[in-house]
Amino acid sequence: MNKLVLGNLVHRPLRSIISALAVAIEVVMILSVVAIFYGMLNGSRTQQSGIGMDMMVRPGAGGSLTGLGGASAPITVAETLRTLPHVQVVAPVNIKLTVGTTLDSVYGIDFATYNALRPFVFVSGGPFQNPYDMIIDDLQAAKGFPLGSKVTVFGHEFTVCGIVEHGKGSRKFVQLETMNALDGSVGKAAVFYLRTENPPQFQDDVRREVLQTDGMQDYNVQTIQEYLALLTPERLPGFNIALRVVISIATIIGFMVIFQSMYTAVMERTREIGILKSMGAGKLSIVGVVLRETGLLAAVGIALGVAFSYILKSLLHARFPTLSFQLTTEWDINAIVIALCGAILGALYPAFKAARKDPIDALSYE
């Protein structure tokens, strides 16, 4: 029977190749979409964790996620926050999303206070020297922006004065005053990053003090743990829905191709099935032949799909250094199970149709 399975696949090489490639495409679709979705999400978590703050304070009008609300709080709020017990560092920040070749967030920072949260690690260059200087991280620099190069942001040209190790909240930093002047929000900030004494021991005290301060009763005060808890698939609107839709489409593609391939193969091998049944092969044996063919095609397709996904990861990392493309063992296994189940389900009807064929009618089939 195993020789028969291999013989059937080799005898129809084009159909076998197309079927295996369809399963491979299904696996690549699942893994690549998951890798991009979770890569962006986990990349944001890593970036925020690397800032060095343990609390953030935003005006009530700000979005629940940083960068979604405009700069609406007076920068002077920072001075008020610094007077509170257990607050060691306060860094006012403005955050703007820019659309160019990619969607980027640019941080407008006061270098001294932002650096005090956790010092920048400079790969080359140094802090701001001029109003239109820009600091970028090493991944952004790898896209072709060496020290001294020009970067256009907000319709103005900035000079790269420093390149730092990635993981400090953003990939591009400009001076807060410069961003506010260009944005028309002079003297404003979108968020205040705090470093407190012995976190999380005094964080509840700091939160209470902030909310009891005149004019700040409606401010949004979060710990870093609370903010990171928002950056999960369950808390982001549409994340899991989009993921399930793409996975469902990929599974349907694999199912339909395997179904069509196995159904056509069964119809073409009607006489062969009749011979097998006349020689004593039972229904389960016939079903087993079809499912073994499907399993072999699925195994080859899955292996190709996983291999192509890791090749794609290397190519994307080389072409787009800032793109976070995360392949995990967990989702490798999930994609394998989904593709295998879809292929088996697609082969079940053709397999049972073959098993139900009458041997006499099958032998007389031309």
JODAUR-V360364 format. One record per pair of residues at least 24 apart in sequence whose C-alpha atoms are under 10 Angstrom apart, sorted by sequence separation. I is the first residue (numbers start at 1). GAP is how many residues later the second one is. If there is no record, write none. Layout:
# JODAUR-V360364
[[I,GAP] [I,GAP]]
This chain:
# JODAUR-V360364
[[57,24] [70,24] [71,24] [89,24] [90,24] [91,24] [132,24] [133,24] [134,24] [135,24] [136,24] [138,24] [139,24] [140,24] [199,24] [200,24] [266,24] [69,25] [70,25] [71,25] [89,25] [91,25] [132,25] [133,25] [134,25] [135,25] [136,25] [137,25] [138,25] [139,25] [140,25] [154,25] [200,25] [265,25] [69,26] [70,26] [89,26] [90,26] [91,26] [108,26] [132,26] [133,26] [134,26] [135,26] [136,26] [137,26] [138,26] [139,26] [140,26] [153,26] [156,26] [306,26] [67,27] [68,27] [69,27] [89,27] [90,27] [131,27] [132,27] [133,27] [134,27] [135,27] [136,27] [137,27] [138,27] [139,27] [155,27] [263,27] [305,27] [306,27] [66,28] [67,28] [68,28] [88,28] [89,28] [106,28] [107,28] [130,28] [131,28] [132,28] [133,28] [134,28] [135,28] [136,28] [137,28] [138,28] [139,28] [154,28] [262,28] [66,29] [67,29] [68,29] [88,29] [130,29] [132,29] [133,29] [134,29] [135,29] [136,29] [137,29] [138,29] [154,29] [191,29] [192,29] [193,29] [194,29] [262,29] [306,29] [66,30] [67,30] [106,30] [136,30] [137,30] [140,30] [141,30] [191,30] [193,30] [194,30] [302,30] [305,30] [306,30] [128,31] [130,31] [137,31] [140,31] [141,31] [193,31] [262,31] [305,31] [55,32] [128,32] [129,32] [139,32] [140,32] [262,32] [57,33] [128,33] [137,33] [138,33] [261,33] [302,33] [303,33] [56,34] [58,34] [126,34] [127,34] [128,34] [136,34] [137,34] [302,34] [305,34] [55,35] [56,35] [57,35] [125,35] [126,35] [127,35] [135,35] [136,35] [137,35] [259,35] [301,35] [302,35] [53,36] [56,36] [125,36] [126,36] [127,36] [135,36] [136,36] [137,36] [258,36] [53,37] [124,37] [125,37] [126,37] [127,37] [135,37] [136,37] [299,37] [302,37] [53,38] [67,38] [124,38] [125,38] [126,38] [134,38] [135,38] [136,38] [298,38] [301,38] [302,38] [66,39] [67,39] [123,39] [124,39] [125,39] [134,39] [135,39] [258,39] [301,39] [67,40] [122,40] [123,40] [124,40] [133,40] [134,40] [135,40] [258,40] [299,40] [121,41] [122,41] [123,41] [124,41] [133,41] [134,41] [298,41] [299,41] [121,42] [122,42] [123,42] [132,42] [133,42] [298,42] [120,43] [121,43] [122,43] [131,43] [132,43] [297,43] [298,43] [120,44] [121,44] [122,44] [131,44] [254,44] [298,44] [299,44] [120,45] [121,45] [128,45] [130,45] [131,45] [133,45] [295,45] [298,45] [120,46] [128,46] [129,46] [131,46] [132,46] [294,46] [295,46] [297,46] [298,46] [106,47] [120,47] [121,47] [128,47] [131,47] [132,47] [254,47] [106,48] [120,48] [127,48] [130,48] [131,48] [295,48] [119,49] [294,49] [295,49] [118,50] [294,50] [293,51] [294,51] [100,52] [291,52] [292,52] [294,52] [295,52] [100,53] [115,53] [291,53] [294,53] [99,54] [114,54] [290,54] [291,54] [293,54] [294,54] [98,55] [99,55] [291,55] [292,55] [98,56] [291,56] [97,57] [290,57] [291,57] [294,57] [96,58] [290,58] [291,59] [287,60] [290,60] [291,60] [53,61] [287,61] [290,61] [52,62] [107,62] [108,62] [111,62] [287,62] [289,62] [290,62] [51,63] [52,63] [53,63] [54,63] [106,63] [107,63] [110,63] [111,63] [287,63] [288,63] [51,64] [52,64] [53,64] [105,64] [106,64] [107,64] [108,64] [109,64] [110,64] [111,64] [287,64] [288,64] [290,64] [51,65] [52,65] [53,65] [105,65] [106,65] [107,65] [108,65] [109,65] [110,65] [111,65] [286,65] [287,65] [289,65] [290,65] [51,66] [52,66] [104,66] [105,66] [106,66] [107,66] [108,66] [109,66] [110,66] [285,66] [286,66] [287,66] [50,67] [51,67] [52,67] [104,67] [105,67] [106,67] [107,67] [108,67] [109,67] [110,67] [284,67] [286,67] [287,67] [288,67] [50,68] [51,68] [104,68] [105,68] [106,68] [107,68] [108,68] [109,68] [283,68] [284,68] [286,68] [287,68] [51,69] [107,69] [108,69] [109,69] [283,69] [286,69] [287,69] [108,70] [109,70] [283,70] [285,70] [286,70] [108,71] [283,71] [284,71] [286,71] [107,72] [108,72] [283,72] [106,73] [282,73] [283,73] [281,74] [282,74] [283,74] [95,75] [117,76] [117,77] [118,77] [95,78] [114,78] [117,78] [277,78] [114,79] [116,79] [117,79] [94,80] [109,80] [113,80] [114,80] [274,80] [277,80] [278,80] [279,80] [94,81] [95,81] [108,81] [113,81] [262,81] [273,81] [274,81] [277,81] [278,81] [93,82] [94,82] [108,82] [273,82] [277,82] [278,82] [93,83] [94,83] [96,83] [259,83] [263,83] [267,83] [274,83] [276,83] [277,83] [92,84] [95,84] [251,84] [254,84] [255,84] [258,84] [259,84] [262,84] [263,84] [266,84] [270,84] [273,84] [274,84] [275,84] [278,84] [94,85] [254,85] [255,85] [258,85] [259,85] [261,85] [262,85] [263,85] [265,85] [266,85] [269,85] [273,85] [274,85] [275,85] [277,85] [278,85] [94,86] [253,86] [254,86] [255,86] [256,86] [257,86] [258,86] [259,86] [260,86] [261,86] [262,86] [263,86] [264,86] [266,86] [267,86] [271,86] [273,86] [274,86] [276,86] [277,86] [96,87] [251,87] [252,87] [254,87] [255,87] [256,87] [258,87] [259,87] [260,87] [262,87] [263,87] [266,87] [267,87] [270,87] [272,87] [274,87] [275,87] [276,87] [247,88] [250,88] [251,88] [254,88] [255,88] [258,88] [259,88] [262,88] [263,88] [266,88] [270,88] [271,88] [274,88] [275,88] [94,89] [250,89] [251,89] [253,89] [254,89] [255,89] [256,89] [257,89] [258,89] [259,89] [261,89] [262,89] [265,89] [266,89] [270,89] [271,89] [273,89] [274,89] [248,90] [251,90] [252,90] [253,90] [255,90] [256,90] [257,90] [258,90] [259,90] [260,90] [263,90] [271,90] [272,90] [273,90] [274,90] [94,91] [247,91] [251,91] [252,91] [254,91] [255,91] [256,91] [259,91] [263,91] [270,91] [271,91] [272,91] [274,91] [247,92] [250,92] [251,92] [254,92] [255,92] [258,92] [259,92] [270,92] [271,92] [269,93] [270,93] [271,93] [272,93] [94,94] [95,94] [96,94] [252,94] [270,94] [271,94] [93,95] [94,95] [95,95] [270,95] [271,95] [92,96] [93,96] [94,96] [95,96] [269,96] [270,96] [92,97] [93,97] [94,97] [91,98] [92,98] [93,98] [94,98] [268,98] [92,99] [93,99] [91,100] [92,100] [93,100] [75,101] [91,101] [92,101] [90,102] [91,102] [92,102] [89,103] [90,103] [91,103] [89,104] [90,104] [91,104] [89,105] [90,105] [88,106] [89,106] [90,106] [87,107] [88,107] [89,107] [87,108] [88,108] [89,108] [71,109] [86,109] [87,109] [88,109] [86,110] [87,110] [74,111] [75,111] [76,111] [77,111] [78,111] [81,111] [85,111] [86,111] [87,111] [71,112] [73,112] [74,112] [75,112] [76,112] [77,112] [82,112] [84,112] [85,112] [86,112] [70,113] [71,113] [72,113] [74,113] [75,113] [76,113] [78,113] [81,113] [86,113] [71,114] [72,114] [73,114] [74,114] [75,114] [78,114] [70,115] [71,115] [72,115] [73,115] [74,115] [75,115] [77,115] [78,115] [86,115] [87,115] [50,116] [51,116] [52,116] [71,116] [72,116] [73,116] [74,116] [75,116] [78,116] [86,116] [87,116] [50,117] [51,117] [52,117] [71,117] [72,117] [73,117] [75,117] [85,117] [86,117] [49,118] [50,118] [51,118] [70,118] [71,118] [72,118] [73,118] [47,119] [48,119] [49,119] [50,119] [51,119] [70,119] [71,119] [72,119] [73,119] [86,119] [87,119] [46,120] [47,120] [48,120] [49,120] [50,120] [70,120] [71,120] [85,120] [86,120] [46,121] [47,121] [48,121] [69,121] [70,121] [84,121] [85,121] [45,122] [46,122] [47,122] [48,122] [68,122] [69,122] [84,122] [44,123] [46,123] [47,123] [67,123] [43,124] [45,124] [47,124] [66,124] [67,124] [85,124] [44,125] [66,125] [81,125] [84,125] [43,126] [44,126] [84,126] [63,127] [62,128] [81,128] [61,129] [62,129] [81,129] [84,129] [59,130] [80,130] [58,131] [59,131] [58,132] [59,132] [81,132] [57,133] [58,133] [59,133] [80,133] [57,134] [58,134] [56,135] [57,135] [58,135] [56,136] [57,136] [55,137] [56,137] [57,137] [55,138] [56,138] [77,138] [53,139] [54,139] [55,139] [56,139] [77,139] [53,140] [54,140] [55,140] [52,141] [53,141] [54,141] [55,141] [51,142] [52,142] [53,142] [54,142] [52,143] [53,143] [54,143] [73,143] [51,144] [54,144] [55,144] [54,145] [55,145] [53,146] [54,146] [73,146] [55,148] [54,149] [57,150] [55,151] [56,151] [171,151] [55,152] [57,153] [59,156] [60,156] [64,156] [166,156] [59,157] [60,157] [61,157] [62,157] [63,157] [58,158] [59,158] [60,158] [61,158] [62,158] [64,158] [57,159] [59,159] [60,159] [61,159] [58,160] [59,160] [60,160] [58,161] [59,161] [60,161] [66,161] [57,162] [58,162] [59,162] [65,162] [57,163] [58,163] [64,163] [65,163] [56,164] [57,164] [58,164] [56,165] [57,165] [65,165] [55,166] [56,166] [57,166] [64,166] [65,166] [55,167] [56,167] [54,168] [55,168] [56,168] [54,169] [55,169] [53,170] [54,170] [55,170] [56,170] [53,171] [54,171] [55,171] [56,171] [52,172] [54,172] [55,172] [54,173] [49,175] [143,175] [48,176] [49,176] [142,176] [143,176] [142,177] [143,177] [49,178] [142,178] [143,178] [45,179] [48,179] [49,179] [142,179] [143,179] [48,180] [140,180] [141,180] [142,180] [139,181] [140,181] [141,181] [45,182] [46,182] [139,182] [140,182] [45,183] [138,183] [139,183] [44,184] [45,184] [138,184] [139,184] [45,185] [137,185] [42,186] [45,186] [44,187] [45,187] [42,189] [41,190] [42,190] [41,191] [41,192] [38,194] [38,195] [41,195] [37,196] [41,198] [38,201] [37,202] [37,203] [37,205] [37,206] [33,209] [34,209] [33,210] [34,210] [34,212] [30,213] [33,213] [34,213] [30,214] [33,214] [30,216] [31,216] [29,217] [30,217] [29,218] [30,218] [30,219] [26,220] [27,220] [29,220] [30,220] [102,220] [26,221] [29,221] [30,221] [102,221] [26,222] [28,222] [29,222] [26,223] [27,223] [26,224] [27,224] [25,225] [26,225] [25,226] [26,226] [23,227] [26,227] [27,227] [22,228] [23,228] [25,228] [26,228] [25,229] [26,229] [23,230] [24,230] [22,231] [23,231] [22,232] [23,232] [21,233] [22,233] [20,234] [22,234] [23,234] [19,235] [22,235] [23,235] [21,236] [22,236] [19,237] [20,237] [19,238] [20,238] [18,239] [19,239] [18,240] [19,240] [19,241] [15,242] [16,242] [19,242] [15,243] [18,243] [19,243] [16,245] [15,246] [16,246] [15,247] [15,249] [15,250] [12,253] [9,256] [8,257] [8,261] [24,273] [20,274] [23,274] [24,274] [27,274] [28,274] [31,274] [32,274] [35,274] [19,275] [22,275] [23,275] [24,275] [26,275] [27,275] [30,275] [31,275] [20,276] [21,276] [22,276] [23,276] [24,276] [25,276] [26,276] [27,276] [28,276] [29,276] [32,276] [16,277] [20,277] [21,277] [23,277] [24,277] [25,277] [27,277] [28,277] [31,277] [32,277] [36,277] [16,278] [19,278] [20,278] [23,278] [24,278] [27,278] [28,278] [31,278] [32,278] [35,278] [18,279] [19,279] [20,279] [21,279] [22,279] [23,279] [24,279] [25,279] [26,279] [27,279] [28,279] [30,279] [31,279] [43,279] [16,280] [17,280] [20,280] [21,280] [22,280] [23,280] [24,280] [25,280] [27,280] [28,280] [29,280] [32,280] [43,280] [44,280] [8,281] [16,281] [19,281] [20,281] [21,281] [23,281] [24,281] [25,281] [27,281] [28,281] [32,281] [43,281] [8,282] [19,282] [20,282] [23,282] [24,282] [27,282] [28,282] [42,282] [43,282] [5,283] [17,283] [18,283] [20,283] [21,283] [22,283] [24,283] [25,283] [40,283] [41,283] [42,283] [43,283] [1,284] [5,284] [9,284] [16,284] [17,284] [20,284] [21,284] [24,284] [25,284] [28,284] [39,284] [40,284] [42,284] [1,285] [4,285] [5,285] [8,285] [9,285] [16,285] [20,285] [24,285] [39,285] [40,285] [5,286] [6,286] [7,286] [38,286] [39,286] [40,286] [1,287] [2,287] [5,287] [6,287] [9,287] [36,287] [37,287] [38,287] [39,287] [1,288] [5,288] [9,288] [36,288] [37,288] [38,288] [39,288] [4,289] [5,289] [35,289] [36,289] [37,289] [38,289] [2,290] [6,290] [35,290] [36,290] [38,290] [1,291] [2,291] [5,291] [34,291] [35,291] [36,291] [33,292] [34,292] [35,292] [32,293] [33,293] [34,293] [35,293] [31,294] [32,294] [33,294] [34,294] [31,295] [32,295] [31,296] [35,296] [31,297] [34,297] [31,300] [30,301] [31,301] [34,301] [30,302] [31,303] [30,304] [31,304] [27,305] [30,305] [31,305] [29,306] [30,306] [27,307] [28,307] [27,308] [30,308] [26,309] [27,309] [30,309] [26,310] [27,310] [27,311] [24,312] [26,312] [27,312] [23,313] [26,313] [27,313] [25,314] [24,315] [23,316] [26,316] [22,317] [23,317] [23,319] [23,320] [19,324]]
